[in-house]
Amino acid sequence: MTEFMLLQSDSSVAQLDGIKPNHESGSFQKRGHKMRMLSPEEAEKLAKDLVLVSDFKQQKLEKEAQRNWDLFYKRNSTNFFKDRHWTTREFEELRACREFEDQKLTILEAGCGVGNCLFPLLEEDLNIFAYACDFSPRAVEYVKQNPLYDTQRCKVFQCDLTKDDLLENVPPDSVDVVTLIFVLSAIHPEKMHLVLRNIYKVLKPGKCVLFRDYGLYDHAMLRFKSANKLSENFYVRQDGTRSYFFSDDFLAELFLSVGYEQVVNEYVLRETVNKKEGLSVPRVFLQSKFLKPQRET
Ligand SMILES: C[S@@+](CC[C@H](N)C(=O)[O-])C[C@H]1O[C@@H](n2cnc3c(N)ncnc32)[C@H](O)[C@@H]1O
């Protein structure tokens, strides 16, 4: 399926990676299972990236992950990411998973940041109750201060998804949809399964996790210098926040190992063309849906 559309969310992701969003440019989008082909120069650059950040620095980054994200929000307050109004359009599940029209949905925005995904959802769909969490205390505070924050419709709490039990704030088997949007990439690959296991406990059987994140060979991955490489497909930015770039196979294996079933798992390839500068920026995202199976009867 080929679509032509501009996604606001992708331009804020571009900013996070130091890629200047260009509003004069055109872009197109393609979805599918084929990963992006590298040019010979790009393949050579990646093949030469053999030096890894020292173990000492890697351990420090892991220890300070929460602090680094909190400092990110201290520097940027709520102004960094744009609201993600695409979510309901992209993930029709949010509407489609209702068994009847005015059924109330319970969602969990895992790694909600300052609410750029959460608040548009609450505004666009009045029949949603949302749990939202993030490990940055500042981000959580910004969500609480948002004029749209209403405790009748929303509960935000601080939680490190790799170690704090979601069951302390969310009842077991109670959530209809979990959104995991550009969050797993920020987590060490060896701890990603802990996040998925945590989420599994609160998801209703038969319901889904909606995932969107960086895909393998995204332009942001190719811009990293070798001094910023942590491990295969895993890099650190200047501000200490980290980013993993997912292949569809890696993600599928990760979800399946925790007990989910795959529904959709495809690359979204976007080529943004800046005609003035003659530049083409290939963005790659992975958009997927994984289901917690119904209990055996
Ligand atoms: C790129 S932001 C995405 C925010 C939001 N989902 C959105 O779409 O706007 C990534 C978020 O993940 C959060 N995060 C990273 N690691 C986390 C962890 N272990 N537990 C909870 N949140 C985490 C960060 O604090 C940050 O707010």
The ligand as a Gaussian input file, in Angstrom:
#p B3LYP/6-31G(d) Opt

LIG

0 1
 C       10.465000      10.170000      22.515000
 S        9.583000      10.296000      24.026000
 C        7.951000       9.800000      23.491000
 C        6.843000      10.350000      24.349000
 C        5.416000      10.030000      23.918000
 N        5.148000       8.598000      23.829000
 C        5.042000      10.707000      22.615000
 O        4.691000       9.988000      21.691000
 O        5.081000      11.919000      22.538000
 C       10.163000       8.873000      24.946000
 C        9.673000       8.853000      26.375000
 O        9.995000       7.598000      26.977000
 C       10.259000       7.827000      28.340000
 N       11.004000       6.666000      28.857000
 C       12.215000       6.216000      28.468000
 N       12.565000       5.133000      29.196000
 C       11.545000       4.881000      30.058000
 C       11.325000       3.901000      31.078000
 N       12.238000       2.964000      31.361000
 N       10.164000       3.923000      31.757000
 C        9.224000       4.876000      31.492000
 N        9.384000       5.851000      30.553000
 C       10.538000       5.851000      29.838000
 C       11.051000       9.141000      28.335000
 O       11.054000       9.787000      29.579000
 C       10.321000       9.919000      27.253000
 O        9.309000      10.735000      27.811000

